[in-house]
Amino acid sequence: MSIRVCIFEDSKSFRNGLKELFSTTDGFVMAGAFDNCDSLLRDIRQAQPDVILMDIKMPGTWGIEAVRQIRASGLPVKVIMQTVFEDDDKIMAAISAGASGYILKNSPPAKFMEAVEEAYHGGAPMTGSIAAKVLTLFQSHVTAVSRVTDLTLREKEVLQLLVFGKSYKMIADDLSITYATVRFHMKNIYEKLHVTSMTEAVAKAIQEKII
């Protein structure tokens, strides 16, 4: 059974190159090629692809947002992100959005075909350099989560009251502890969250939904 491939790519020359590749190679069917994601879900439903090659940076809706829309719609299609950049933020954003893989545009044609086949069969294709970055970023994320879960129940209570705008004295009164104990807890919170000020601690607590 041939794999139906759909392309979302604003570069005409690159899009045509991929169309030629998958149109003339046994085992693949070129289901559709589009230069933007303005009619994303309608185009996908009409093309009925098994795998999508999605450019990250396009006019209008970017590829990462397109992946979010695809996942929210429940359409059973694999999406491989393609880009010219090895950008840490974009890599994590694409994976978090639900991308099945990630490939650099300067990869040889054979790699594109391998990536599509791998994604189709349930894999997560990535070029070696991208896989190394993902591993590093994942390890950093695990370390960050570990630091957060190291907070004791009392430290989380102190941090929550701090987020509510209460002073050290007010926190001490609310928790029936001494002012010095509040300062001790705050010192530990600073160390565990890797921050150096009350403002940073509050910002991190909100951004990372610690409390």
C-alpha positions as CSV (number, residue, x, y, z in Angstrom):
1,M,0.0,0.0,0.0
2,S,1.4,3.4,-1.0
3,I,1.9,6.2,1.6
4,R,-0.1,9.3,0.8
5,V,2.1,12.4,1.3
6,C,0.9,16.0,1.6
7,I,3.2,19.1,1.6
8,F,2.8,22.5,3.2
9,E,5.7,24.6,2.0
10,D,5.8,28.3,0.8
11,S,9.0,27.9,-1.2
12,K,7.8,27.0,-4.7
13,S,11.1,25.5,-5.8
14,F,11.4,23.4,-2.7
15,R,7.7,22.4,-2.8
16,N,8.0,21.3,-6.4
17,G,11.1,19.3,-5.7
18,L,9.3,17.3,-3.0
19,K,6.3,16.9,-5.3
20,E,8.6,15.4,-8.0
21,L,10.3,13.2,-5.5
22,F,7.1,11.6,-4.0
23,S,5.3,11.6,-7.4
24,T,7.9,9.5,-9.1
25,T,9.0,7.1,-6.4
26,D,7.3,3.7,-5.9
27,G,5.5,3.3,-2.6
28,F,4.4,6.9,-2.4
29,V,1.4,9.0,-3.6
30,M,1.6,12.8,-3.9
31,A,-1.8,13.6,-2.2
32,G,-1.4,17.4,-2.3
33,A,0.9,20.4,-2.1
34,F,0.1,23.8,-0.6
35,D,1.9,27.1,-0.1
36,N,0.1,28.1,3.1
37,C,-2.1,26.8,5.9
38,D,-5.0,29.2,5.4
39,S,-7.4,26.3,4.6
40,L,-5.4,23.7,6.5
41,L,-8.1,21.3,7.8
42,R,-10.1,21.5,4.6
43,D,-7.1,20.8,2.5
44,I,-6.1,17.8,4.7
45,R,-9.6,16.3,4.6
46,Q,-9.7,16.5,0.8
47,A,-6.1,15.2,0.3
48,Q,-6.4,12.5,3.0
49,P,-2.7,12.1,3.5
50,D,-1.0,9.6,5.8
51,V,2.0,11.8,6.4
52,I,2.4,15.6,6.1
53,L,5.7,17.4,5.5
54,M,5.2,20.8,7.2
55,D,7.4,23.8,6.9
56,I,7.8,25.7,10.1
57,K,7.9,29.3,8.9
58,M,5.2,30.2,6.4
59,P,3.2,33.4,5.7
60,G,0.0,33.5,7.9
61,T,-0.3,30.4,10.0
62,W,3.1,28.9,11.0
63,G,3.7,25.2,10.9
64,I,3.8,24.8,14.7
65,E,0.4,26.3,15.1
66,A,-0.8,24.2,12.1
67,V,0.3,21.1,14.0
68,R,-1.7,22.2,17.1
69,Q,-4.8,22.6,14.9
70,I,-4.3,19.2,13.3
71,R,-4.0,17.5,16.7
72,A,-7.0,19.4,18.1
73,S,-9.1,18.2,15.1
74,G,-8.3,14.6,15.8
75,L,-7.2,13.9,12.3
76,P,-5.1,10.7,12.2
77,V,-2.2,12.0,10.3
78,K,1.6,12.1,11.0
79,V,3.3,15.4,10.7
80,I,7.1,15.9,10.1
81,M,8.4,19.4,10.6
82,Q,10.9,20.7,8.1
83,T,13.1,23.7,8.5
84,V,16.5,25.2,7.6
85,F,17.2,26.0,11.3
86,E,18.3,23.9,14.3
87,D,16.4,26.2,16.7
88,D,16.0,24.8,20.3
89,D,12.8,26.7,21.0
90,K,11.2,25.7,17.7
91,I,12.2,22.0,18.1
92,M,10.6,21.8,21.5
93,A,7.5,23.8,20.4
94,A,7.0,21.5,17.4
95,I,7.3,18.3,19.5
96,S,5.1,19.7,22.2
97,A,2.5,20.6,19.6
98,G,2.4,17.0,18.5
99,A,4.9,16.7,15.6
100,S,5.9,13.2,14.7
101,G,9.4,14.1,13.6
102,Y,11.7,16.8,12.5
103,I,14.0,17.0,9.5
104,L,16.4,19.7,8.1
105,K,15.7,20.9,4.6
106,N,19.2,20.3,3.5
107,S,18.8,16.5,4.1
108,P,19.2,14.4,0.9
109,P,16.1,13.1,-0.8
110,A,16.6,9.6,0.5
111,K,16.4,10.9,4.1
112,F,13.0,12.5,3.3
113,M,11.7,9.2,2.0
114,E,13.0,7.4,5.0
115,A,11.5,9.9,7.4
116,V,8.1,9.6,5.8
117,E,8.2,5.8,5.9
118,E,9.4,5.9,9.6
119,A,6.6,8.3,10.6
120,Y,4.0,6.3,8.8
121,H,5.0,3.2,10.7
122,G,4.9,4.9,14.0
123,G,8.4,6.1,14.4
124,A,9.8,9.6,15.2
125,P,12.2,10.5,12.5
126,M,14.9,13.1,13.2
127,T,18.3,13.9,11.8
128,G,21.2,13.1,14.1
129,S,21.9,16.7,15.1
130,I,18.2,17.3,15.9
131,A,17.9,14.1,18.0
132,A,21.0,15.2,20.0
133,K,19.4,18.6,20.7
134,V,16.1,17.0,21.7
135,L,17.9,14.6,24.1
136,T,19.8,17.6,25.7
137,L,16.6,19.7,26.0
138,F,14.7,16.7,27.4
139,Q,17.4,16.2,30.1
140,S,17.3,19.9,30.9
141,H,13.5,19.7,31.3
142,V,13.7,16.7,33.5
143,T,16.2,18.5,35.7
144,A,14.0,21.5,36.0
145,V,11.0,19.4,36.9
146,S,13.1,17.6,39.5
147,R,14.0,20.9,41.1
148,V,10.4,21.9,41.3
149,T,9.2,18.6,42.8
150,D,12.0,19.0,45.4
151,L,10.0,21.8,47.1
152,T,8.6,20.7,50.4
153,L,4.9,21.2,51.2
154,R,5.8,24.2,53.5
155,E,8.0,25.8,50.8
156,K,5.1,25.5,48.3
157,E,2.8,27.2,50.9
158,V,5.2,30.0,51.4
159,L,5.7,30.4,47.6
160,Q,1.9,30.5,47.1
161,L,1.4,33.2,49.6
162,L,4.2,35.1,48.1
163,V,2.5,34.9,44.7
164,F,-0.7,36.3,46.4
165,G,1.4,39.4,47.2
166,K,1.9,38.8,50.9
167,S,5.0,40.0,52.7
168,Y,7.3,37.8,54.8
169,K,5.6,39.1,58.0
170,M,2.1,38.3,56.6
171,I,3.3,34.9,55.5
172,A,4.7,34.2,59.0
173,D,1.4,35.2,60.6
174,D,-0.7,33.1,58.1
175,L,1.4,30.0,58.7
176,S,2.0,30.6,62.4
177,I,5.8,30.5,62.0
178,T,8.5,33.0,62.7
179,Y,9.8,35.6,60.3
180,A,13.2,33.9,60.4
181,T,11.6,30.6,59.4
182,V,10.0,32.3,56.4
183,R,13.4,33.7,55.4
184,F,14.9,30.2,55.8
185,H,12.2,28.7,53.5
186,M,12.7,31.5,50.9
187,K,16.5,30.8,50.9
188,N,15.7,27.1,50.0
189,I,13.1,28.2,47.4
190,Y,15.7,30.5,45.7
191,E,18.2,27.7,45.5
192,K,15.8,25.1,44.2
193,L,14.3,27.3,41.6
194,H,17.6,28.9,40.6
195,V,16.4,32.4,41.2
196,T,17.9,35.4,43.1
197,S,15.0,37.5,43.9
198,M,11.4,37.5,45.1
199,T,10.2,38.8,41.7
200,E,12.0,36.0,39.9
201,A,10.5,33.4,42.3
202,V,7.0,34.7,41.7
203,A,7.5,34.8,37.9
204,K,8.8,31.3,37.8
205,A,6.1,30.0,40.0
206,I,3.5,31.4,37.7
207,Q,5.2,30.5,34.4
208,E,5.9,26.9,35.4
209,K,2.6,26.5,37.2
210,I,4.4,25.3,40.4
211,I,1.6,26.3,42.6
